[in-house]
Amino acid sequence: MKEKFMISGFADEISADFTTQLETVTGLGMHYISLRSANGKGIEAYTEEEVKEQLLPELARFKVQVSSLGSPIGKAGVEDEDGFQKQLKQLDTLCRIAGILNCRYIRIFSFYIPDGKNPEDYRETVFTRMARFLEIAQNYGLVLLHENEKGIFGDTKERCRLLMEEFRDPHLRCAFDFANFVQCKEDTEACWNLLKPYISYIHIKDAQSGNKENVVCGTGDGKIQKLLTRAIREEGYEGFLTLEPHLVLFDSLSSLEKEDAKSVIRENKAKDGAEGYAMQYHALCKILEGM
């Protein structure tokens, strides 16, 4: 059986330095990254010219391709209208950057819900805003990958499904994150079963349900080995398996987690980001070899 999946990863967990990121992933034998930040700057803050001058030559030198842009689009308060307007402009630029990088996927979110509020009360606001995002992606022929981040509208399987069913559009698909579902007290197998028709991308990140701490893939409660075996061997999954280890406190983590980063990484599980990344890569390879 010819495998039709590719291993990628959020290489900014290795180092803020872009060259170090690329040296590490190619040293592991990887040829793809999910580009979230480089040289200490988020991809949403880059201009097209900066991508052409600073990032594209390094990618070409190391022969690495970009599987997705790990954007923060939709990672804003649902009541923040100014933030939403800013992100509309950012997404348009990100779509042009994706074209420069020959990348078809952009990771997005569905807005943080205020503490103590019912997410259902914001359904129409979320749908209206997502429609605006989707319109931009459609114009460029790109695919938005909705990640089930903790604390956003689409943090449960039911609300992820609501989003997908509202639009039923090939330009909006699911990025399935095992750890985030675990940390939201969801059963990942039930999540997979419900969202399977809409999943086009998989994040390799695991967590323990008791303390919500991120752990090496396959050692937590995400049922990663069981579900990957199903996806690849039985259901014919084709696409990326994207490493997102969260095993050490890396430079940009504080900007990615709404809560204190130490609530999901209580202690470093490797001496540095490169070692933590390699741990996750080898753990994934072991799972794949055992199928």
C-alpha positions as CSV (number, residue, x, y, z in Angstrom):
1,M,0.0,0.0,0.0
2,K,1.5,3.3,-1.0
3,E,1.4,5.8,1.8
4,K,-0.4,9.1,0.9
5,F,0.4,11.1,4.0
6,M,3.3,13.4,4.7
7,I,4.9,14.5,8.0
8,S,5.1,18.2,8.6
9,G,5.4,20.3,11.8
10,F,5.4,23.6,13.5
11,A,9.1,24.2,13.3
12,D,9.1,27.3,15.5
13,E,8.9,24.9,18.5
14,I,12.5,24.1,17.6
15,S,13.9,27.6,17.7
16,A,12.9,31.1,16.8
17,D,15.8,31.1,14.2
18,F,14.4,30.1,10.8
19,T,17.7,28.5,9.6
20,T,17.9,26.4,12.8
21,Q,14.3,25.3,12.2
22,L,15.1,24.1,8.7
23,E,18.4,22.5,9.7
24,T,16.7,20.5,12.3
25,V,13.7,19.3,10.2
26,T,15.9,18.2,7.3
27,G,18.3,16.5,9.7
28,L,15.3,14.3,10.7
29,G,14.5,13.6,7.1
30,M,11.5,15.9,6.9
31,H,10.6,18.0,3.8
32,Y,7.7,20.1,5.1
33,I,6.9,22.6,7.8
34,S,3.8,24.4,8.9
35,L,5.0,28.0,8.9
36,R,3.7,29.8,12.1
37,S,6.7,32.1,12.9
38,A,10.2,32.6,11.7
39,N,13.0,34.7,13.2
40,G,10.7,35.6,16.1
41,K,8.0,37.1,13.9
42,G,4.5,35.5,13.3
43,I,3.8,34.8,9.6
44,E,0.8,37.2,9.8
45,A,3.3,40.0,10.4
46,Y,5.3,39.3,7.2
47,T,4.9,41.2,4.0
48,E,5.0,39.6,0.6
49,E,8.3,41.2,0.0
50,E,9.8,39.9,3.3
51,V,8.7,36.4,2.5
52,K,10.3,36.6,-0.9
53,E,13.5,38.1,0.4
54,Q,13.9,36.4,3.8
55,L,12.0,33.1,3.9
56,L,11.7,31.7,0.3
57,P,15.5,31.6,-0.3
58,E,16.1,29.6,2.9
59,L,13.2,27.2,2.1
60,A,14.7,26.7,-1.4
61,R,18.2,26.1,0.0
62,F,17.0,23.4,2.4
63,K,14.5,22.0,-0.2
64,V,11.7,22.3,2.3
65,Q,8.1,23.0,1.4
66,V,5.3,24.6,3.4
67,S,2.3,22.4,4.3
68,S,0.2,25.2,5.8
69,L,0.4,28.7,7.2
70,G,-0.1,28.5,11.0
71,S,-2.0,31.8,11.2
72,P,-3.7,33.3,14.2
73,I,-6.7,34.3,12.1
74,G,-9.8,33.9,14.3
75,K,-7.8,33.7,17.5
76,A,-9.4,36.9,18.8
77,G,-12.3,37.7,21.1
78,V,-15.7,37.3,19.4
79,E,-16.7,40.7,20.7
80,D,-13.5,42.4,19.3
81,E,-14.8,44.1,16.1
82,D,-11.5,46.0,15.6
83,G,-9.5,42.8,15.8
84,F,-11.8,41.2,13.3
85,Q,-11.4,44.0,10.8
86,K,-7.6,43.8,11.2
87,Q,-7.7,40.0,10.6
88,L,-9.6,40.4,7.4
89,K,-6.7,42.4,6.0
90,Q,-4.2,40.0,7.4
91,L,-5.9,37.0,5.8
92,D,-5.9,38.6,2.4
93,T,-2.1,39.1,2.7
94,L,-1.7,35.6,4.0
95,C,-3.5,34.3,1.0
96,R,-1.0,36.1,-1.3
97,I,1.9,34.7,0.9
98,A,0.5,31.2,0.5
99,G,0.6,31.7,-3.3
100,I,4.3,32.7,-3.1
101,L,5.0,29.6,-1.0
102,N,3.0,27.3,-3.1
103,C,0.9,26.4,-0.1
104,R,-2.9,25.7,-0.2
105,Y,-3.8,25.5,3.5
106,I,-4.2,28.3,6.1
107,R,-5.0,27.4,9.7
108,I,-7.7,29.5,11.4
109,F,-9.8,29.6,14.5
110,S,-13.4,30.5,15.4
111,F,-13.0,33.3,18.0
112,Y,-12.6,33.2,21.8
113,I,-15.9,33.2,23.8
114,P,-15.9,35.4,26.9
115,D,-15.5,33.5,30.1
116,G,-18.8,32.4,31.6
117,K,-20.8,33.1,28.4
118,N,-22.7,30.5,26.3
119,P,-20.9,29.9,23.0
120,E,-24.3,29.3,21.3
121,D,-25.2,33.0,22.0
122,Y,-22.5,33.9,19.5
123,R,-23.3,31.5,16.8
124,E,-24.6,34.0,14.3
125,T,-21.7,36.4,14.9
126,V,-19.2,33.5,14.4
127,F,-20.9,32.3,11.2
128,T,-21.0,35.8,9.8
129,R,-17.3,36.4,10.4
130,M,-16.4,32.9,9.1
131,A,-18.3,33.7,6.0
132,R,-16.1,36.7,5.4
133,F,-13.0,34.7,5.9
134,L,-14.2,32.0,3.6
135,E,-15.0,34.5,0.9
136,I,-11.4,35.7,0.9
137,A,-10.1,32.1,0.7
138,Q,-12.5,31.3,-2.1
139,N,-11.1,34.3,-4.1
140,Y,-7.6,32.8,-3.9
141,G,-8.7,29.1,-4.3
142,L,-7.2,28.2,-0.9
143,V,-8.5,26.0,2.0
144,L,-9.0,27.3,5.5
145,L,-8.3,24.7,8.2
146,H,-10.4,25.3,11.3
147,E,-8.5,24.1,14.4
148,N,-10.4,23.0,17.5
149,E,-8.6,25.4,19.9
150,K,-9.5,25.5,23.6
151,G,-11.9,28.3,24.5
152,I,-13.1,29.2,21.0
153,F,-16.6,28.7,19.5
154,G,-15.4,25.5,17.8
155,D,-13.7,23.8,20.7
156,T,-16.2,20.9,20.9
157,K,-17.0,18.3,18.3
158,E,-20.6,19.4,18.0
159,R,-19.7,23.1,17.3
160,C,-17.0,22.1,14.9
161,R,-19.6,20.1,13.1
162,L,-22.0,23.0,13.2
163,L,-19.4,25.2,11.4
164,M,-18.7,22.6,8.7
165,E,-22.4,22.0,8.1
166,E,-23.2,25.7,8.0
167,F,-21.0,26.2,5.0
168,R,-20.4,22.7,3.4
169,D,-17.7,24.3,1.4
170,P,-14.4,22.6,0.2
171,H,-12.6,25.8,1.1
172,L,-13.3,25.2,4.8
173,R,-12.1,22.0,6.4
174,C,-11.1,20.6,9.8
175,A,-7.6,20.5,11.3
176,F,-8.0,17.7,13.8
177,D,-6.1,18.3,17.1
178,F,-6.1,15.4,19.5
179,A,-4.7,17.3,22.5
180,N,-7.1,20.2,22.3
181,F,-10.0,17.9,22.3
182,V,-8.6,16.0,25.3
183,Q,-8.1,19.3,27.1
184,C,-11.7,20.2,26.4
185,K,-12.8,16.9,28.1
186,E,-13.9,15.4,24.7
187,D,-13.4,11.8,23.7
188,T,-11.2,11.9,20.6
189,E,-12.7,8.8,19.0
190,A,-16.2,10.3,19.2
191,C,-14.8,13.5,17.8
192,W,-13.2,11.7,14.9
193,N,-16.3,9.8,14.1
194,L,-18.4,12.9,14.0
195,L,-16.0,15.1,12.0
196,K,-14.4,12.5,9.7
197,P,-16.2,13.7,6.6
198,Y,-14.6,17.2,7.1
199,I,-11.0,16.3,8.2
200,S,-8.3,17.3,5.8
201,Y,-5.4,17.9,8.2
202,I,-4.1,16.3,11.4
203,H,-2.1,17.8,14.2
204,I,0.1,15.4,16.1
205,K,-0.2,16.6,19.7
206,D,-1.2,14.6,22.7
207,A,-2.3,15.4,26.3
208,Q,-3.4,13.8,29.5
209,S,-7.0,14.2,30.5
210,G,-6.4,14.5,34.2
211,N,-4.1,17.4,34.3
212,K,-4.4,18.5,30.7
213,E,-0.6,18.5,30.3
214,N,0.9,17.9,26.8
215,V,2.9,14.7,26.5
216,V,4.7,12.8,23.8
217,C,2.3,11.5,21.1
218,G,0.9,8.1,21.9
219,T,1.4,8.4,25.7
220,G,-1.6,10.6,26.5
221,D,-5.4,10.2,26.2
222,G,-5.7,11.3,22.5
223,K,-5.9,7.7,21.2
224,I,-3.5,8.8,18.5
225,Q,-2.2,5.3,17.6
226,K,-5.7,3.8,17.4
227,L,-7.2,6.7,15.3
228,L,-4.2,7.1,13.0
229,T,-4.4,3.4,12.2
230,R,-8.0,3.7,11.4
231,A,-7.5,6.9,9.4
232,I,-4.6,5.6,7.3
233,R,-5.1,1.9,7.0
234,E,-8.9,1.7,7.0
235,E,-10.2,5.0,5.9
236,G,-7.6,6.0,3.3
237,Y,-6.5,9.3,4.9
238,E,-4.4,11.4,2.5
239,G,-2.7,14.5,3.8
240,F,-0.4,15.9,6.4
241,L,0.5,14.7,9.9
242,T,1.8,17.9,11.5
243,L,3.9,17.7,14.6
244,E,3.0,20.2,17.3
245,P,4.9,18.7,20.3
246,H,4.3,21.3,23.0
247,L,6.9,19.5,25.1
248,V,9.1,22.5,26.0
249,L,8.3,26.1,26.8
250,F,9.4,27.6,23.4
251,D,9.7,31.3,22.6
252,S,6.3,32.0,21.0
253,L,4.2,29.7,23.2
254,S,2.9,32.5,25.4
255,S,1.3,34.2,22.4
256,L,-0.4,30.9,21.3
257,E,-2.1,29.9,24.6
258,K,-4.9,31.9,26.1
259,E,-4.2,30.4,29.5
260,D,-0.8,30.3,31.2
261,A,1.5,28.2,29.1
262,K,2.7,26.4,32.2
263,S,-0.8,24.9,32.6
264,V,-0.1,22.7,29.5
265,I,3.7,22.4,29.8
266,R,4.4,22.1,33.5
267,E,8.0,21.1,33.0
268,N,10.3,20.7,29.9
269,K,10.3,17.2,28.7
270,A,13.5,17.7,26.7
271,K,16.6,19.8,27.0
272,D,15.6,22.2,24.2
273,G,13.1,22.6,21.4
274,A,15.1,20.6,18.9
275,E,15.2,17.6,21.2
276,G,11.5,17.9,22.0
277,Y,10.7,18.1,18.3
278,A,12.8,15.0,17.6
279,M,11.1,13.1,20.4
280,Q,7.7,13.8,18.8
281,Y,8.9,12.9,15.3
282,H,10.4,9.5,16.4
283,A,7.4,8.7,18.5
284,L,5.1,9.3,15.5
285,C,7.4,7.2,13.3
286,K,7.2,4.4,15.8
287,I,3.4,4.5,15.7
288,L,3.4,4.5,11.9
289,E,5.8,1.6,11.8
290,G,3.6,-0.4,14.1
291,M,0.5,-0.2,11.9
